[in-house]
């Protein structure tokens, strides 16, 4: 009787291993979180930062592109900070409940100036809201070489147009003239 029970247990363990395959002892890739695109993600409290990237042609001026997923019922005032050549720079984005897209053509655009980086590198950006502890995220700096990013490059700032100003020495002063056939008044 004991041999039969032992054989049943051995058979059950063998069936469990056979049907489970490698998943019983190998790590499951579907349990690992990863960033499926070119951007990176992080979580700060109830705020999920998804697919964050900076689009810049020269590494000096860029646009932050990110999806902010707010899991609360109220709008969160998210502070976005980065180190510019002029010092620490801060911008505020209002993340409404649900998803807020931050891109150059949205109302929540973050234009970054004074960057000191190059496309292809990682640039530290700090995200924080309310009393939650913030998180520094190493955000990739990309160009608009891919078609999907072509419209995300920051618009060039308007250059002042030079209007020539006449030199006072060259400006002709009006001189009084008499009309033909009319005598000039006596002085």
Residue pairs with C-beta under 8 A, 6 or more apart in sequence:
16 24
17 24
35 41
35 51
37 51
38 51
38 53
38 140
38 142
39 50
39 51
39 52
39 53
39 65
39 66
39 139
39 140
40 51
40 52
40 53
40 137
40 138
40 139
40 140
41 48
41 49
41 50
41 51
41 52
42 48
42 49
42 52
42 127
42 135
42 137
43 49
43 135
44 127
44 128
44 129
44 132
44 133
44 134
44 135
45 129
45 130
45 132
45 133
46 70
46 71
46 72
46 76
46 132
47 68
47 69
47 70
47 71
47 76
47 78
47 95
47 127
47 129
47 132
48 68
48 69
48 71
49 66
49 67
49 68
49 127
49 135
49 137
50 66
50 67
50 68
50 69
51 65
51 66
51 67
52 64
52 65
52 66
52 125
52 137
52 139
53 64
53 65
53 66
53 139
53 140
53 141
53 142
54 62
54 63
54 64
54 65
54 112
54 115
54 117
54 123
54 125
54 139
54 140
54 141
54 142
55 62
55 63
55 65
55 104
55 142
55 143
55 144
55 149
55 152
55 153
55 154
56 62
56 63
56 112
56 115
56 117
56 119
56 141
56 142
56 143
56 153
56 154
57 119
57 143
57 144
57 153
59 115
59 116
59 117
59 118
59 119
59 121
59 141
60 113
60 114
60 115
60 116
61 111
61 112
61 113
61 115
61 154
61 157
62 111
62 112
62 115
62 141
62 154
63 103
63 104
63 109
63 110
63 111
63 112
63 152
63 153
63 154
64 80
64 102
64 110
64 112
64 125
64 139
65 102
65 103
65 104
65 149
65 152
66 102
67 99
67 100
67 101
67 102
68 78
68 93
68 95
68 99
68 100
68 102
69 98
69 99
70 76
70 95
70 96
70 97
70 98
70 99
70 100
72 97
73 97
74 97
75 94
75 95
75 96
75 97
76 94
76 95
76 129
76 130
77 92
77 93
77 94
77 95
77 129
77 130
78 92
78 93
78 94
78 95
78 127
78 128
78 129
79 90
79 91
79 92
79 126
79 127
79 128
79 129
79 134
80 90
80 91
80 92
80 93
80 110
80 125
80 126
80 127
81 88
81 89
81 90
81 91
81 125
81 126
81 128
82 88
82 89
82 112
82 115
82 123
82 124
82 125
82 126
83 89
83 124
84 112
84 113
84 114
84 115
84 116
85 114
85 115
85 116
86 114
89 112
89 113
89 114
91 110
93 100
93 102
93 108
93 110
94 100
94 108
95 108
95 129
100 108
101 108
102 108
102 109
102 110
103 109
103 152
104 111
104 151
104 152
104 153
104 154
104 155
105 151
111 154
112 154
115 123
115 141
117 123
117 141
118 141
119 141
119 142
119 143
120 140
120 141
120 142
121 140
121 141
122 138
122 139
122 140
122 141
123 138
123 139
123 140
123 141
124 136
124 137
124 138
124 139
125 136
125 137
125 139
126 134
126 135
126 136
126 137
127 134
127 135
127 137
128 134
128 135
142 149
143 149
143 153
144 150
144 151
144 152
144 153
178 184
